[in-house]
Structures are given as C-alpha cells and as structure tokens.
Amino acid sequence: MNHGNVSPEIAKGLLALYECIAASNIPSSKLDESVNIATWNIREFGKKKRTTAAIHYIAEILGQFDLIGRMSDHLPLWMQMNTDIDGFQLEQIIHS
C-alpha cells in the first residue's frame, strides 16, 4: 500500500508493522478459491481522535484483507479483537 509522504516516525512504525504482518503468516487469497475476511468491532471507533500514525496503521492492517465486516455490541459476538494500533498490541478474546 502506498502511504504517500509520511513522517520518519510513521515510516518507522509502518516498517515495524510490516514485520508483524509478515510474521503473522496471513495466507494470500487465491482467485476463485479463497477470500480473506476480517471483522472489526467498531464500538470504540470515533470516540477519540486517531493520530495520523494510527490512521496509516489501520489502513495497512485492513489492506491485508479482501472483505471487512463491521461488528457492534448488539450483534452476537463470538470473537473480539482488541487492538492498540499505536503500540501494535493485538489481543484475541474468544467467548464460548
């Protein structure tokens, strides 16, 4: 993904994020065979102003998927991913 002209700090963060994404081994989607789908719980989205860096990081993460589904608290939630985009901390919570 081309992020245009970014500050050196954002560029450094994007490089670290690229390494995290590569290490996660997200499989490539294959034409007529598979699709990569992500879900995003937007409960907290828009409650606070995101930094410019966070917007770039969010875009890069979402760019790894073919389809992004929006979730909210009133929908059944079997899996929730909490993210600290600025700190690259990802935590997966499975509700059984």
For each residue, the residues with C-beta under 8 A, 3 or more apart:
1: 59 60 63
2:
3: 6 10 14 56 59 60
4:
5:
6: 3 10 11 14 56
7: 10 11 52
8: 11 12
9: 12 13 53
10: 3 6 7 13 14 52 53 56
11: 6 7 8 14 15
12: 8 9 15 16
13: 9 10 16 17 53 56 57
14: 3 6 10 11 17 18 56 57 60
15: 11 12 18 19
16: 12 13 19 20 88
17: 13 14 20 21 57 60 61 88
18: 14 15 21 22 60
19: 15 16 22 23
20: 16 17 23 24 88
21: 17 18 24 26 60 61 64
22: 18 19 25
23: 19 20
24: 20 21
25: 22
26: 21 36 64
27: 34 36
28: 36
29: 33 34 35 36 66
30: 33 34
31:
32:
33: 29 30
34: 27 29 30
35: 29 66 67
36: 26 27 28 29 64 65 66 67
37: 65 66 67 68 69
38: 62 64 65 67 68 69
39: 68 69 70 71 79 81
40: 45 62 68 69 70 71 81
41: 44 71 72 73 77 80 81
42: 45 46 70 71 72
43: 72 73
44: 41 47 48
45: 40 42
46: 42
47: 44
48: 44
49:
50: 54 55 58 85
51: 54 55 86
52: 7 10 55 56
53: 9 10 13 56 57 86
54: 50 51 57 58 85 86
55: 50 51 52 58 59
56: 3 6 10 13 14 52 53 59 60
57: 13 14 17 53 54 60 61 85 86 88
58: 50 54 55 61 62 85
59: 1 3 55 56 62 63
60: 1 3 14 17 18 21 56 57 63 64
61: 17 21 57 58 64 83 85
62: 38 40 58 59 65 68
63: 1 59 60
64: 21 26 36 38 60 61
65: 36 37 38 62 68
66: 29 35 36 37
67: 35 36 37 38
68: 37 38 39 40 62 65
69: 37 38 39 40
70: 39 40 42
71: 39 40 41 42 75 77 80
72: 41 42 43 75
73: 41 43 77
74:
75: 71 72
76:
77: 41 71 73 80 95
78: 94 95
79: 39 92 93 94 95
80: 41 71 77 92 93 95
81: 39 40 41 90 91 92 93
82: 90 91 93
83: 61 89 90 91
84: 87 88 89
85: 50 54 57 58 61 88
86: 51 53 54 57
87: 84
88: 16 17 20 57 84 85
89: 83 84
90: 81 82 83
91: 81 82 83
92: 79 80 81
93: 79 80 81 82
94: 78 79
95: 77 78 79 80
96:
